[in-house]
Amino acid sequence: MEQKVKLVVQTSGCPFYRVGDEIVFNGPIIDKEKSGNFCMMAMNAVFPYVYAARKGVINKQLLQCPDCDDRVYFEIKQAK
């Protein structure tokens, strides 16, 4: 069963993200109306975790964008 999940920015030195920004996934689709920016570097880093969360394998995880100079940390969790 597919879970609705979201990424919430916990810390950010990146100009594209502010603390509290969210990216919401409704199954495999990004809910554009409920989501902020989402760059390709971050997507590459978090994709396996988003997939696992959608399938119910994980329910909370702290993730880091691989563009380390910007130090963006996302928390992934179930969305309502």
C-alpha positions, 0 to 999 in steps of 0.5 A: 500500500502506498503511503503519502510522505513528505520531506521537511527541511530541518536545517539549510545553508542553501538559498533554495530552501528555508527551514520548514519547507516541505516537499509532499509525495502522493505516491510517486507524484510530487504534490506541486500545490503543497510543495516548495522547491526540490532540486535534482541534487537533493532528489538524487540523495533522498529517492531511495528513502522516499520510495521506502517510506512510501512502501511503509518500510521506514516512517521517519529518517533524517537525510542530507543533500549531497551538495555538502557545502549547503548542508541541507537536512531533510526529515522524511515522515508520513504525510496526512 
